[in-house]
Amino acid sequence: MITRHWVDRVAIVTGATKGIGRATAEALVERGCRVVVVARKPAEVDETVAALGGEHATGCVANVRDEDSARAIVAAAVERFGRIDFVVNNAGANASYGSLLDITRDAFLATVTVNAWAPLALVQAAVGAGLGDHPGAAVVNISTIGARQVQPAVAGYTASKAALDVLTRGLARELGPQGIRVNGLSPGLVQTSMAGVLWEGDRGREEAEILPLQRLGRPEDIAGAVAFLLSDEARWMTGGMLDVDGGRLLIGGEPRNLMGQFDLTLDPVVAAATR
């Protein structure tokens, strides 16, 4: 049984209606936190808030690509709950699969905007609205182990996450004196809808077989690690990247290396799903 020890804490979670974001929102509410559920689709936001319990959550419909979204999200948190203690930047996007030689300017900028600029903008707005006014303030940015690998079909996406990793360390350096910790979390392959082309069917089974822990990640695996990074148990951690990957980074050039050597652009199933 998890102790509800965050009854006075408020968290913003972006991309909170499915996958890692939904599991994170559930984990934080389970621990007593109040959560601002941020996502693009009103019906999904409403359903998530209802599932979490209206007294523990509020919704904010926002597309983090939009210039004013960070201010709107922070305003929703302060208006409903009066404070902000935690920010979890989970919303992510990949606007292009394939060769870097084929990625368009618009696709690349869309990816970087969601994955790097939007987390920075939200932290800026949250700090301006009082993040750090209460002890224990913390930020977790969801990255990927791919930021430290060469993944040919998603290199634009992983480049944007590498930028997020640098921003995480920079923010940790700047905000530490204000009592705000900033850490990153790097998942391996997790069974989410966004990553479906990587794990559905035989590809997921083959990937799991080469992992030391012999299974793919689940959203709740990442949510528990997020909760740890936000907690007082991690109070002397800032600027770090926590790998939660089932041991994937321990693996080298195995033939069935879906996350490193396997070229997704040659996979007809992936090609059909991303056309």
N, C-alpha and C positions, 0 to 999 in steps of 0.2 A: 504493500500500500504506500502510495506517495503522499508525503506530508504537504498540506496546503500552506506553504510558508511565504507566499508572495501576495498576500491579501491586499497589500497597499501598493503594489507595483502595476505599471501600465506598459504594455508592449505594443509596438506597431509591427505588423508582419505583412510584407508585400507578397503578392502571389499566393494568398492565403486560402484559396478555395479548393485547391487540389494538390495532390502530390506531397512534396516536402513541406510546402507552406501550410497546408491543411493539417498535416501531422504535427507540425510545430505549434500551430495555434492550439490544437487539442492538448498537447503536452503542457503548454504554459497555463492554460485554463485549469488543467488537472492539478497544477501546483498552486493554484489560487490567484494567478495573474488575471488582470483584465486586459483584453486584446482588441486592438483595432484591426479589423479584417479588411485588407486592401486587395482589390482585384478589378478587372475591367467590366465584368458582366454582372448587372444588377441582380438577376435571378440567382446566380451562384453566390453572390455576397449575402443576399437575404437568407438563403438556405443554410449557409455556413454559420451565420450569426445565430439563427434559430437552433441549430444543432449544438452550438456551444453553450447556449443559454443566454437569453437577452440581457440578463443582469451582469454577465461576465464579458460581453462582447458588444461591439458596435461596428457598423459597416461603413466603408468609404469606397464608393465607386470611382476609380481613377485609373487612367492609363499613365504609367510612370514615364512614358516617352514625352508626355505633354509638359510644356514649360512650367505651368502653374501647379502641377500635381503635387509636388513636395509641400508647398504651402497649404494646399487644401487638405492633405493627409494629416499634417501636424495640427491644423486648426480643428479637424474633426476629433482628434485625440484630446486636445485641451478642452474643447467645448463639452465633450461627454464626460471625461474622467478627471480633468483639471491638472494633469501632469503627464510627463513622459519619462520612463525609466529605461526602457529597452527599445532598440531598433533592430529588426531582423530584415536585412535586405536579401530577399529570396527570389523576387521576380526576375525572370530571365527570358532571353529570346535568342533565337538563331534564325536569321533571315536568309541564310544561304547555305546549301550543302554543295560541296564540290571543290574544284580547284580554286586556289587563290587567284589564278590568272583569269578566272571567269566571274569573280565576285564583282558586283556593281558598287558604285559609290553609295547609292541609296541604301543598298542592303547592308553594307559595312557600317555606315553611319547609324542605321537603325539598330544594329546589334550592339555597337559601342554605346549608344545612347541609353539603352535599357540596362546593359550589363555593367557599365562603368560610370557614366555620368549620373544616372538616376540614383544610385546608392549614395554618391557623394552629395548630390543636391538634397536628398532626404536627411542626411546627417547634418548638413549645414542648417537646414530649416529646424531640425529638432534641437540643435544646440542653441539656436536663436530663441527657441520657445522654452528653454529651461532644462533641457537634458543636461544632467550634471548638477542640478540644484539639490538633488537628494543622493545620499550615499548609495553606491552600488550600480551607478549608471553604466550601461554596456551596449556595445554594438556588435552584431555578428553579420558578416558578409558571406553569403553562400557562393563559393567559387567552384572549382573542379580540379581533380588531379590532372586533367588534360592541359591545364595551364603550364605544366612542366613536362609535357610530352609533345611529340610531333604526331598529330592526328590529321592526315591529309584532307579528308573530306569536311572537316569542321574547324579548320585552322583559323578562320575569321572569328568564330565563336570563342575558341580557346585563347586567341590573342586578346579579345576583350576581357576575358577573365584574368589573364595575366596582368592586364592594366588594373583590374580591381584589386589584385593582390598587392600591387605597389601602392595603390591608394589606401589600402587597409593599413599598411605599415606607416605610411605618411600621417594618416589620421591618428594612429596610436601615439606617434611621437608628439603631435601637436596637442592632443586632447588629454594626454596623461596627467599633466599638471592640474587639469580641471576635475580630476577624479573620474574621467570617462575612459573605460577600457574598450579597445577595438580589436577584435580578432576575426580571422577568416576560417572558414570550414571548407575543406576540399573533399567532396564525395567522389567515390568511384561510380560505377554503373549502378544506378538505382532504378527500380521498376516504377517509373512514372510515365504518364502519357506523353510528355515531351520527348522522352528518350526511347519511345516505343520502337522506332526503327532500329535501335541498337540491340534490343533484347527480346523482341517477340519471336516466337518460333524457335528453331534450332540454334539461332545465334546466341540467345540467352543461355541455353543449356551448355553450349560449347564454352562460352565465357566462364560460366560458373565452374566448370570442370578444371580450369587452370588456376582458379583462385585458391589460395591457402585455406580459406574458410569455406570453400566449396558451395557458395551460394551468392546470388546477387543481393544488392542492398534493397532494403525496403524503406519507405519514407520514415517510418518510426525509428529506424536506426539513426537517421540523421537528426530527427527531432530531439532525441535524447541527448545527443552531443551538443546541439544548440543550447538546450536547457542547462547543460553543464557549463558551457562557456559564459552564459549569462549569470550563473549562480555565484555565490560567495566562495564556493569551493575553488573557483578559478580566479580568485581575487588578485593574484599576483601574476596573471597572464595578460599580456597585451602585445599586439603586433605580431602574434603568432599565426601559423596556419595549421589547423588540426586536420590530419588525413583520416577519413572514415571511408575505407575503400575495400574492406575484406582482405587486405594484403596485396592489392593490385600492383602497387608500386614496387613490390618485391619481385615481380615477374618480369622476365626479359622478352626475348624474341621468339616465343613459342609460335608454332605455325598458325594456331587459332587465336591470334592476338587481335581481338576485335577493337581494342581500345588504342592500339599503337601502330601495328604494322599492317593490319588488314585495311585495304583501300575500299572504303564504302562506296566510292563512285563506280566500282566494278560490280557491285552487288545489284542484280536486277530488281530485287524486292525493294531495296532502299531507293534506287533510282526511280521506280514507279511511285513510291510514297512521297517523294519530294519534288516531283515534276509540277 
